[in-house]
Amino acid sequence: MRRAVSVLSALGFVGALLAPAPAVAVVAEDTVTTGCVLSVPEPGTSVPVRICYSLFKPAVASATHTVPLIFSSHGWGGSRTKDIRQFRAHLDAGFGVLSFDQRSFGESTGVAHVMNPDYEGRDVIKLVDLVAGLDWVTKQRPGDPLIGAIGGSYGGGYQLAGAFTELRDSGRTRFDALAPEITWWDLKRSLAPSETARTIWLSSLYAVGGKNLPPSIGKAFLTLVATGAWPTGKAGRELDRFFAHNGPAWHVAQGRKLDIPVLFEQGLTDNLFNLNEGLSNFDRALTPRARARSLLVGHNGGHALPSVVPPGYGTSGDPCSIALGSPNFADLAVRFLRLQLLGQSTGLTGFGAYHLATADGRCLTQRSLVSNTSRRLGKIATPTGVGVPVNVKIAAGPLTVAGTPRVSANVYTIVPRTPAFLALSVGTSPLTARVIQNNTLPLREKRAAHGVRRTIELPAIAVDVPAGQNLYLTVSPVADMFAGQRAPLPGALLLKNTTVSYRTISR
């Protein structure tokens, strides 16, 4: 009996070997590949610069089922994202992703030209050429991949630099949609408005990326930080040349505008790339057709530090992404790209409008921010150089103000380069007034002035002034974002025939 069982067992084993194997489902997985493209050599050399990347291919992508691709890159001083988990939402939505190290950062070589179209701009074009050759990326025509882009700060700068550089070089861009966050319109204006250095921020920028700059520019940059003013002579001329082409402002001055949809995010409490930069991009960098398909979302965040001198306030948060139906801007950007690149209905509305977080944290949506209110304020003298600001009442609450206020005045100053820092503020009295969303902008005359008429742009804002409180114009001899700069004499700067204009929103 024992032998029979053994024979039957043997026969069963042989039968199992001869029987067809059960089907095993093969599950496709997302894949990651890395590499580098060769790009424009540095000036005076012939060695191509390497721009290195990680390419994330979703499981669903193939030559017979192509997908659009999203570019992603890092902020100043950073390096590319290599962790596939960080792009889970994009891959699951049906996008491929190319994450790359910008010139001089991460594994890429060369030096940083800070979004010069001839260098970083052409680096981006080389990467577009790379993905144009991938059989799993959707093409609109040969050599023209269907692509979008994400990233913030310096990672927003590459998007505009790449798209505008292609527009300059070939008359059109192959980017189909962009989603830049907290980036700039005019880099010199951002770093040193009225040639007055944002020393707090410039010190931080130099600390994390100064070594990546060309040596002569790094030296001039240190002079800018140390003195607080745009250098004169050779150093100033070098900085002017270096920053001349590094932003949408230059391209637009050359007659170029982007004709693609863009989702801009800008921080109202951002005191490096403030809301003024985002409004300039939205209003001036796009064709009317593109703007009608675009959005500007202003949140209370970004490169944000509290203003202590003069005292300021702001509430962190992103109420407008929530009002538009997303928990945060990252989710909103995915919805925007799904709509623009995949043609999917995502329920997104609000195109062609400004969606701005107010200082107390609600979302204000407007179709126009053109000034409609003007107030005469008369004569204003800067106070003594101890840091106590002058607060001049403009109007009583309740009222809502949004957009870019402006001050026009006849300016008198004895000492050249005497600074004053201006903003709108809210409080119950001049003693309690605090700067809206922690932002000031400088007025600084290069030469002694005797009644020269100036129009000064103030920080763009969105604010509800409640009943019992007032709107003020703040004029301060010092501001902490511009640390180390103050008037050399008490009352050294005088404003006469002062008027302030702004947009009042009907409640």
Steps between C-alpha positions, in 0.01 A plus 500: 500500500783732585655435158171573320470833670855582399430415136180704499687790658769476237240491224331808651832687509569416136147610406555829672814552298316426176190712581487855363619758755235741633510846344691758708399865457801721426443841658679786329686733732609862484867527403779748567800564278779753547736672263644830381470708183782714362427871483657838425863536619595772744636823348858462384489119502411228253403230749122432498325534833319191632137546610397192696151364551278224635223384267188345651293288261152399617400135469226581249736670254615324182549565132136402446370692803690827522475754782584869548812588700551745787832677565602563861799671655629642826548832675822700525776299667305173476507189284248288315242276659596134449235334717219362284260533792517877468341475154236243590209736425641584155575140404159383621338777296664361187804726461866419460741723694849628426676638807833673436793674665544851373834622375764495777275323753465135599679279249493760221817691411579860403429819693166664578396783268169534689261425211687667218328392175837421339587251773223373728242577231682283247558230762123464522474479120754215498278311742193566286694355206575193713137426586396573141687183408320272749247274330273490809457878523204645310597706194285770343722484192847356438744649750225676699420315825196580709657648815431709808714616792494546878734647760545797730734799536809413290294198394239740367765708327614214274145457368474858378863507385458181296171601340615854417838380367329265256269781398802722437700237312229331291191722518300257714533293815440127530376541858122467510426607859700633796440515876775721651493587869646803683730607218599833348421741219815717518782346699692822566180669619434207735848482648553875525190713439603859428855357515450446874612151603268263685800421718330241721402289200814563294716380789302176509515456122875552498549256790330214314613573143763772486771251410303400190516849348779615267782626728477867393124501549531336839739774607268776375207327670686513832553873449126537446429315826765689698406852389126452450513694173557401138876538445635785291781474247616169354324280757166670433543472123582130534189436707287698254627290208459179696137563598393681181326205329409285799123521515176544308535881522783497244320265260182707511705816436629320189141446382447140611200361690406142582188364332448203731294460820685565824401443862696754704532480877647795688536582868344817638722466807798410280757773563748383236284434192195694612153512347610785271717248314211258452261772387754623245537147361125443483421842352792539261670168413195339334300569188135592564396156373739324739398719793135404449607136556728576796465568874691690765472360852642713781565332833646618829835328479805462278832659594330641807655659806314707758554875487606627842624845393264645397257262674291291262246221496362222283327165536666198340293276276359439153124567511475552124615151401232377739241737353586364154431146621843366600653440843827666394680650201674173406162335451372805312800480264427134424138589420614786279743276309243222463265753341760660274700191396253212527183692420331360810213681668628589847237753607760777503362852448613854562712546189619848411457619860708587805438281805668668797532399865418794723713590800249332733474185288196512271507468119418808294432448128516795261497555124674838524747657741519842333508783755166679545565708813738788570572694821708813558738475796700823470850525649682206663851511646700190582550475876828485686715199424403301811251281315167655607278532191257773408143374446270734309128421497348431158146374572282347771362147487307303414655468155680244286812588303681280246765530232802729471470837679713789379625821658570811293696784658756774449817361659755713683827360634836654584707184526507267195384142552301588811243219536142498619285187517131522412195278542133506590409412858193432712432593864273683740747790523838603358666339802339158437522493118670190360628444146263286293642156421849594625618675183666836439665650190769767491521848359864591439627790293842454340567874518387795709146587395308826520135442426538231235162333443503126562240223488599223739355150479408358840476130587192338345247389764155366574346615827171548679513806726227446761280767658687676778834472321669720240715468190835683528798583283813396687831678429793355694871590505593131541358158411631168618494332157743774395708470818791738550358789299372817658481872436828674598314809629164555676233610257741455211219412259184703452186427294274787392168505316467131585213294364432128536294298252363150548210273412202490732285186473126533549373276778 
